[in-house]
Amino acid sequence: MNFTRTEYPRPQFRREIWQNLNGLWEFCFDDEETGVAEKFFSKREPLGMSINVPFAYQCEASGIRSDELHEVMWYRRSFTLDRTLKGGNVLLHFNAVDYRADVWLNGKYVGGHEGGYTHFAFDVTKYLAKENILTVRVIDRYDPLQPRGKQYWKREPSRCWYVACSGIWQSVWLERTGRGHLEYALITPDIDTNSISIETLCAGQFDCLRTVVSYQGKTVGTFDFSATEQDGRYRIQLAEEDCIDEVHFWSPEMPNVYDIFFELLDGGEVVDRVAAYFAFRKISVLGDRILLNHAPLYQKLILDQGYWNGTDLTPPSAESLKQDILTAKSMGFNGARKHQKVEDPYFYYYADKLGFLVWGEMPSAYCYRTREVKQHSEQYLDVIRQLYNHPSVIVWVPLNESWGARKLLCDERQKSYARAMYYLTKSVDNTRLVSTNDGWENIEETDIVSIHDYAPDGTEWEQKYQWKNLPELFPMRRRLMGIGEFLTEKKPVMMTEYGGIAMQTKGVKQLHQERDGESWGYSVDDSQDKVLVRYESLNRGLYACSFAGFCYTQLTDVKQEVNGLLDGNHRPKFDAEEILRINDERNYRKE
């Protein structure tokens, strides 16, 4: 199968003139770490192998498919600068490189970036020629202090950790701007005042920011602002269409979005033009309920780890992400918890456009040290900024199951870090909720009390998960609340992981009965019918509780973890209509 990624890579922040740099690159491993000293960035000798970018060397789509451990690798490709990019400034973009990237263009060092899950870019105008050689060195240590999500730091996979994903694993491209350009624009909508605030970061020469807001092709307003500083803050008031209808809110049922066009001007000349969008959407809490646009919201989420057979963490296409969302919606889910991964930009784009709620989760590191705290918190801020404008994203998850803070239960230092992550989130984004340490060992500073419980049935849940019992509960043999943490006022409670039912085929085991690399599920049944009966019994117990929602494990099989509703090729294993029926709360109402 021929794997290629040719679509424009960043649909939420789109420029018209661009050049794709995906495809075949030269490649080599540098196990002796001599490449810098030997000046791989300026030598013309072939690197020895080829790789299909943007796919990691560990997967089939890369053309290499190796499970060997290599921590340093080099990429190189030549390209002719497209004529449409000439005459302006040029930005070089990487959507994601895992983990440390250093970039040279025509033998000159351009810059570096650390963090495996976020976008970065450089202005490379002064380094460009007609014919160009782009070189990238990547360092990806097998280091548990490094934010890595589900990428295991050993060669053989274990439990729910899988193969590593090293190197360039999302798209690379060039864009043309003028002598000034917009680096980002963070848009904060306010449904209570029908207004938006905009925070911008600009570079180069500029003196004016023009914004044009439209809805379904009709211009709502054009606004010009004097822009004299690199960092800007602006506010736009939008009038209702008439005296009856307000602005058009976003929800899973009606995913209304507004287009917004940014023009950066210098002396009346447009030097940069970017197309983006936003939505009027408010997520809030009232007692133990979660509200969307001031109305009760019950979340029916599916855990989505974002792996594909053949391409691992890199989606095979933008269309594959759209199809996953449509399939999940057809089964009665209204959102996903994107687990331990920051996904390809098209996932959030289609979630916005199709009406699909998303929990944004920071990939974990696994060893509590000062270096881990620094890397984890800094990269988490980058994740928040990157996903900020997506209305589908309604909850942030900085920590999961105390990973990377294993003694959070009782260690005041690690509790302080969890609290700091809660307040750090709120300091840069107070428009979304925070599940501070999702699963168990919750602290007081959380907007949602989260539970992970992989019990084989839910018959005891109605009595077990009453509010008064929560401080003393031990789901999965882990204390639900941290020691000394109290629930002084009612908060929303959600079952954010449960289920994980697998079919007993080809030696599938239950978790902790399997050996490393063997297939497993949290519960195992020997037929589709029995899986569905168990699933229905779990949901019967779930709907009997006063939860604000749930997240079922999981959307797809992932490597050795074969408890998905879809297989590793993202093909349904069950009738979507049956899953839809099981997820429908009306089937569990008491007479």
C-alpha positions in Angstrom: 0.0 0.0 0.0 1.3 3.5 -0.9 1.1 5.8 2.0 1.3 9.5 1.3 0.2 12.7 3.0 -0.4 15.5 0.4 -3.2 17.6 2.0 -2.5 21.1 3.4 -1.2 20.2 6.9 -2.8 22.8 9.2 -6.4 23.5 8.3 -7.1 25.7 11.3 -4.5 28.3 10.3 -4.3 28.2 6.5 -2.2 30.2 4.1 -2.8 30.0 0.4 0.8 29.7 -0.9 2.6 26.6 0.3 4.9 23.7 -0.8 4.7 20.2 0.5 8.0 18.6 1.6 6.5 15.1 2.5 7.7 12.1 0.6 11.0 10.3 0.1 13.9 11.6 2.2 17.4 10.2 2.6 17.8 8.7 6.1 20.4 7.0 8.4 20.9 6.1 12.0 23.7 7.6 14.0 24.2 5.2 16.8 27.8 6.5 17.4 26.5 10.1 17.4 29.2 11.3 15.1 27.0 13.1 12.6 27.5 16.6 13.8 31.3 16.2 14.1 31.4 14.7 10.6 29.1 17.5 9.3 26.3 15.4 7.9 24.4 18.7 7.4 26.9 19.9 4.7 28.2 16.7 3.1 26.6 15.5 -0.1 27.4 11.8 0.3 24.1 9.8 0.4 22.9 8.9 3.9 22.5 5.3 2.9 18.7 4.6 3.4 15.4 6.2 2.3 12.4 6.9 4.4 8.8 8.0 3.6 8.1 11.2 5.5 6.0 11.7 7.7 6.1 8.1 8.9 8.3 6.9 11.8 11.0 4.3 10.9 9.4 1.8 13.2 6.3 1.5 11.0 5.6 -0.2 7.7 4.6 3.0 5.9 8.1 4.5 6.4 9.6 1.8 4.1 12.0 0.7 6.9 9.8 -1.0 9.5 12.4 -1.8 12.2 11.9 -2.5 15.9 15.6 -1.9 16.6 16.4 0.8 19.2 18.0 3.9 17.6 18.2 7.2 19.5 19.8 9.4 16.9 18.8 9.6 13.2 19.4 12.0 10.3 17.0 13.1 7.5 17.9 14.9 4.3 16.1 15.9 1.1 16.8 18.3 -1.7 14.1 20.5 -3.2 13.6 23.2 -5.7 11.9 26.2 -4.3 8.5 26.5 -5.9 8.2 29.7 -8.0 5.1 30.8 -6.1 7.1 31.1 -2.9 9.7 33.5 -4.4 9.5 37.2 -3.8 8.4 36.9 -0.1 9.5 35.5 3.2 9.3 31.7 3.6 8.5 29.7 6.8 9.5 26.1 7.2 7.0 24.1 9.3 7.1 20.8 11.1 3.8 19.6 12.6 5.6 17.2 14.9 9.0 15.6 15.3 9.7 13.2 18.2 11.7 14.2 20.2 14.5 16.8 19.7 15.0 18.2 16.2 17.9 20.3 14.9 17.5 21.8 11.4 20.0 22.9 8.8 19.3 24.4 5.4 22.0 24.5 2.8 24.6 23.7 5.5 23.4 26.6 7.8 21.9 25.9 11.2 18.3 27.1 11.3 17.2 26.2 14.8 16.1 23.5 17.1 12.9 22.3 18.9 12.2 19.9 21.8 9.0 18.1 22.3 7.5 15.3 20.3 3.9 16.3 19.9 3.7 20.0 18.9 4.2 22.2 15.8 7.2 24.4 15.3 8.4 26.7 12.5 11.4 28.8 11.4 11.8 31.7 9.0 14.3 30.3 6.5 14.2 33.2 4.0 17.9 34.1 4.3 19.0 30.4 4.0 17.2 29.7 0.7 18.5 29.2 -2.8 16.9 28.0 -6.0 18.1 24.5 -5.3 18.1 23.5 -1.6 19.2 20.8 0.8 17.3 20.4 4.0 18.8 18.3 6.8 17.3 17.3 10.1 18.9 15.5 13.0 16.5 13.9 15.5 17.3 12.7 19.0 14.7 10.4 20.7 16.1 8.9 23.9 14.5 5.9 25.5 14.1 8.0 28.5 11.1 7.7 30.9 11.6 11.4 32.0 10.7 12.5 28.5 7.0 13.1 27.7 6.2 10.1 25.5 2.6 8.9 26.1 2.1 5.3 25.2 5.6 4.9 23.6 7.5 2.3 25.6 11.1 3.0 26.5 12.1 -0.6 26.0 12.3 -2.7 22.8 9.5 -5.2 23.7 6.0 -3.8 24.3 4.5 -4.3 27.7 0.9 -4.1 29.1 -0.7 -1.0 27.6 2.6 0.5 26.3 3.6 0.1 22.7 6.4 0.6 20.2 8.2 4.0 20.1 7.6 6.4 17.3 10.8 8.3 16.5 11.6 11.1 14.2 9.4 13.1 11.8 5.9 11.7 12.2 3.7 14.6 11.0 3.9 16.8 7.9 6.7 19.1 6.7 6.0 22.1 4.5 6.9 25.6 3.4 4.7 28.7 3.4 5.1 32.2 1.9 4.5 35.4 3.8 5.5 39.0 3.4 7.9 41.0 5.5 5.7 40.5 8.5 3.7 37.4 9.6 1.3 36.2 12.2 2.8 33.4 14.4 -0.5 32.7 16.2 -3.9 34.2 17.0 -5.7 32.8 20.1 -9.4 33.4 19.9 -11.6 33.4 23.0 -15.4 33.5 22.4 -17.8 34.8 25.0 -21.4 33.7 24.4 -22.6 35.8 27.3 -21.5 39.1 25.6 -21.5 38.0 22.0 -17.9 39.0 21.7 -14.5 37.5 21.0 -11.1 38.5 22.3 -7.9 37.8 20.3 -4.4 37.5 21.5 -1.7 37.6 18.7 2.0 37.1 18.3 3.5 38.7 15.2 7.0 38.9 13.7 8.7 41.1 11.2 7.3 44.5 9.9 3.6 45.4 10.4 1.4 48.2 11.7 -2.2 47.0 11.4 -4.2 43.8 12.0 -7.4 43.5 10.0 -9.9 40.8 10.8 -12.9 39.8 8.7 -15.6 37.6 10.4 -18.1 35.7 8.4 -20.8 33.1 8.9 -21.8 30.7 6.1 -20.3 33.0 3.5 -21.9 36.2 4.8 -19.6 38.9 6.2 -20.5 39.7 9.8 -18.0 42.5 10.2 -14.5 43.9 9.3 -12.3 45.3 12.0 -9.0 47.1 11.8 -6.7 47.5 14.8 -3.5 49.4 15.2 -0.7 46.8 15.7 2.6 48.3 17.0 3.7 45.6 19.3 4.8 42.0 18.8 2.1 40.8 21.2 -1.4 42.2 20.7 -4.7 41.9 22.4 -8.0 42.9 20.7 -11.7 42.6 21.3 -14.5 42.3 18.8 -18.2 42.8 19.6 -20.6 41.0 17.3 -24.2 42.0 17.0 -27.1 39.5 16.8 -28.5 38.9 13.4 -31.9 40.2 14.6 -33.9 40.8 17.7 -34.9 37.2 18.1 -31.9 35.0 17.1 -28.6 35.3 18.9 -25.2 34.3 17.6 -25.0 30.7 16.3 -23.7 28.5 19.1 -21.6 25.3 18.6 -22.7 21.9 19.9 -22.4 18.3 18.8 -25.9 18.5 17.3 -25.3 21.9 15.6 -21.5 22.5 15.0 -21.8 26.1 13.9 -18.4 27.7 13.2 -17.5 31.3 12.1 -14.8 31.9 9.6 -12.2 34.5 10.5 -9.6 36.0 8.1 -6.5 37.8 9.4 -4.6 40.2 7.4 -1.4 41.8 8.7 -0.6 45.1 7.0 2.4 47.3 6.8 1.9 50.8 5.3 -1.4 49.7 3.8 0.1 46.6 2.1 -1.0 43.2 3.1 2.1 41.3 4.2 0.4 38.1 5.6 -3.1 36.6 5.2 -4.3 33.6 7.2 -7.7 31.8 7.2 -9.0 30.4 10.5 -12.3 29.8 12.3 -13.8 29.9 15.7 -17.1 29.0 17.4 -19.3 30.4 20.1 -19.2 27.7 22.7 -19.1 27.8 26.5 -18.3 24.9 28.8 -19.0 25.3 32.5 -20.0 23.5 35.8 -23.1 23.9 38.0 -22.9 21.7 41.0 -22.4 18.1 39.8 -23.5 18.9 36.2 -21.5 19.9 33.2 -23.1 22.6 31.0 -22.6 23.3 27.3 -23.9 26.8 26.4 -25.7 26.8 29.8 -27.6 23.6 29.1 -26.9 20.2 30.7 -24.4 18.1 28.8 -24.0 14.3 29.2 -20.8 13.1 27.6 -20.6 9.8 25.9 -16.9 9.5 25.0 -14.8 6.8 23.5 -11.1 6.4 24.4 -9.1 6.9 21.2 -5.3 6.3 21.3 -4.8 7.1 17.6 -2.8 4.1 16.3 -3.2 2.5 12.9 -1.8 -0.8 11.6 1.0 0.1 9.2 1.4 3.7 10.2 1.3 3.6 14.0 0.9 7.1 15.4 0.7 8.9 12.0 -2.8 8.7 10.5 -2.7 7.2 7.0 -4.8 10.1 5.7 -6.9 13.1 6.8 -9.9 11.1 5.6 -9.1 8.3 8.0 -9.6 10.7 10.9 -12.9 11.9 9.5 -14.1 8.4 9.2 -13.2 7.5 12.8 -15.3 10.4 14.0 -18.3 9.5 11.8 -18.0 5.9 12.9 -17.9 6.8 16.6 -21.0 9.1 16.1 -22.9 6.3 14.4 -22.3 4.2 17.5 -23.8 6.9 19.8 -20.7 8.5 21.1 -20.6 12.3 21.1 -16.9 12.7 21.7 -13.5 11.2 22.4 -10.8 11.3 25.0 -7.7 11.5 22.8 -5.5 9.4 25.1 -1.8 10.1 25.7 -1.4 11.8 22.3 -1.7 15.1 20.5 -3.4 14.1 17.3 -2.8 15.2 13.7 -4.5 18.6 13.1 -7.2 17.1 10.9 -8.6 15.2 13.8 -9.5 18.4 15.7 -10.6 20.1 12.4 -13.1 17.3 11.7 -14.2 17.2 15.3 -15.0 20.9 15.1 -16.8 20.6 11.8 -18.7 17.4 12.5 -19.6 18.2 16.1 -17.5 15.9 18.3 -16.4 16.7 21.8 -12.7 16.2 22.6 -10.6 15.9 25.8 -7.1 17.1 25.2 -4.5 15.1 27.1 -0.9 15.7 27.7 1.3 12.7 26.9 2.9 11.4 30.1 6.5 11.1 31.3 7.1 8.4 33.8 9.7 9.3 36.4 9.2 12.2 38.8 12.3 14.4 38.7 12.9 18.2 38.3 13.8 17.6 34.6 10.5 15.8 34.0 8.5 18.6 35.7 10.2 21.2 33.4 9.8 19.3 30.2 6.2 18.2 31.0 4.9 21.6 32.0 6.6 23.5 29.2 5.4 21.2 26.5 1.9 21.1 28.0 1.7 24.9 27.5 2.6 24.4 23.9 -0.2 21.8 23.5 -2.8 24.2 25.1 -1.8 27.0 22.7 -1.8 24.7 19.7 -5.3 23.4 20.3 -6.7 26.6 21.9 -9.0 27.6 18.9 -10.7 24.3 18.5 -14.3 24.5 19.9 -14.5 20.7 20.1 -11.8 20.6 22.9 -13.7 21.1 26.2 -11.4 19.5 28.8 -7.7 19.4 29.5 -6.0 16.4 31.2 -2.5 17.3 32.4 -1.9 14.0 34.3 -3.3 10.4 33.9 -3.4 7.8 36.6 -0.5 9.4 38.5 1.9 8.5 35.6 5.0 10.5 36.1 3.9 11.3 39.6 3.6 7.8 41.0 3.5 8.9 44.7 0.9 11.6 44.1 -1.4 9.7 46.5 0.6 10.8 49.5 3.7 12.9 48.5 3.0 16.6 49.1 5.6 17.6 46.5 3.9 15.6 43.8 0.5 16.9 44.9 1.8 20.4 44.6 2.8 19.7 41.1 -0.7 18.4 40.2 -2.2 21.5 41.8 0.3 23.7 39.9 -0.8 22.0 36.6 -4.4 22.8 37.4 -3.7 26.4 38.1 -1.2 26.7 35.2 -4.0 25.5 32.9 -6.4 28.0 34.2 -3.9 30.8 34.0 -3.7 30.4 30.2 -7.1 28.9 29.5 -10.0 29.5 31.9 -12.6 28.6 29.2 -12.3 24.9 29.6 -12.5 22.3 32.4 -9.6 20.4 33.9 -9.4 16.8 35.0 -6.2 17.2 36.8 -5.2 13.5 37.4 -7.6 11.5 35.5 -8.6 8.1 36.9 -7.8 8.0 40.6 -5.9 9.7 43.4 -7.9 12.8 42.5 -6.9 16.1 44.3 -9.3 18.8 45.3 -8.1 21.1 42.5 -10.0 19.4 39.7 -13.2 20.3 37.9 -14.2 16.7 37.4 -13.8 13.8 39.8 -12.7 11.0 37.4 -12.9 7.2 37.8 -11.2 4.4 36.0 -12.9 1.1 36.8 -12.5 -2.0 34.6 -14.8 -4.2 36.7 -16.2 -7.1 34.6 -19.8 -5.9 35.4 -21.5 -2.9 36.7 -24.1 -4.4 39.1 -22.6 -2.7 42.2 -21.9 0.7 40.7 -25.2 2.4 41.7 -24.5 1.7 45.4 -20.7 2.0 45.2 -20.5 5.4 43.4 -22.7 7.5 45.6 -21.3 10.8 46.4 -20.9 10.1 50.1 -18.8 7.0 49.4 -16.3 8.5 47.0 -13.5 9.5 49.5 -13.2 5.9 50.7 -13.3 4.0 47.4 -10.6 2.0 45.8 -11.4 1.4 42.1 -8.7 -0.8 40.5 -7.1 -1.1 43.9 -6.1 2.6 43.7 -7.6 5.2 46.1 -10.0 7.4 44.3 -9.1 10.5 46.3 -5.5 11.4 47.3 -4.8 11.1 51.1 -5.9 14.2 52.8 -7.9 15.4 49.7 -11.6 16.2 50.5 -14.6 17.0 48.4 -16.1 20.0 50.2 -18.6 20.7 47.5 -20.3 18.7 44.8 -18.5 18.3 41.6 -19.2 16.4 38.3 -18.2 12.8 38.5 -17.4 10.8 35.4 -16.4 7.2 34.6 -13.6 8.2 32.3 -12.3 4.6 31.6 -14.3 1.4 31.8 -15.1 -1.7 29.6 -12.1 -2.7 27.5 -13.8 -6.0 26.5 -11.9 -8.3 24.1 -13.0 -11.4 22.2 -11.1 -14.6 23.1 -9.5 -15.4 19.8 -6.0 -16.6 19.0 -4.9 -16.8 22.6 -6.2 -13.4 23.9 -5.6 -13.2 27.6 -6.9 -11.0 30.4 -4.6 -8.2 31.5 -1.9 -9.4 34.0 -2.4 -13.0 32.8 -0.6 -12.2 29.5 3.1 -12.1 29.0 4.7 -9.1 27.4 3.6 -8.7 23.8 0.7 -11.1 24.1 -2.8 -9.9 23.1 -5.2 -9.0 26.0 -8.3 -7.2 27.1 -9.5 -6.1 30.5 -12.4 -8.6 30.2 -12.4 -11.4 27.7 -15.5 -13.2 26.2 -15.6 -15.9 23.5 -18.2 -14.5 21.2 -19.5 -11.2 19.8 -22.8 -11.8 21.5 -21.2 -12.2 24.9 -19.1 -9.1 24.5 -22.3 -7.1 23.8 -24.1 -8.6 26.7 -21.3 -7.6 29.0 -21.1 -4.1 27.5 -24.9 -3.7 28.1 -24.6 -4.8 31.7 -21.8 -2.3 32.3 -23.9 0.5 30.8 -26.9 -0.5 32.9 -24.8 0.0 36.0 -23.3 3.2 34.6 -26.6 4.9 33.8 -27.9 4.0 37.3 -25.2 6.4 38.7 -25.4 10.1 38.9 -22.5 10.6 36.5 -22.0 13.5 34.2 -20.8 11.2 31.5 -18.5 8.3 30.6 -15.6 7.2 28.4 -15.6 3.7 27.1 -12.3 1.8 26.4 -11.8 1.9 23.4 -12.3 2.8 19.8 -9.7 0.5 18.1 -7.4 -2.4 18.9 -3.9 -1.1 19.5 -1.0 -3.5 19.1 -1.4 -6.1 21.8 -4.4 -4.4 23.4 -7.3 -5.9 21.4 -10.3 -4.5 23.2 -11.5 -2.1 20.5 -14.9 -1.7 18.9 -12.8 -1.5 15.7 -9.8 -3.6 14.8 -6.3 -2.2 14.2 -7.2 -1.3 10.6 -10.2 0.7 12.0 -12.8 -1.6 10.6 -15.9 -2.3 12.9 -15.9 -5.5 14.8 -19.5 -5.1 15.9 -22.8 -3.8 14.3 -22.8 0.0 14.9 -26.6 -0.2 15.4 -26.1 -2.6 18.4 -23.5 -0.3 20.0 -25.8 2.7 19.4 -28.6 0.8 21.2 -26.4 -0.1 24.1 -25.2 3.5 24.4 -28.8 4.9 24.5 -29.7 5.8 28.0 -33.4 5.4 27.3 -32.9 1.6 27.3 -32.0 1.7 31.0 -34.7 3.9 32.5 -36.6 2.4 35.3 -40.3 1.9 34.8 
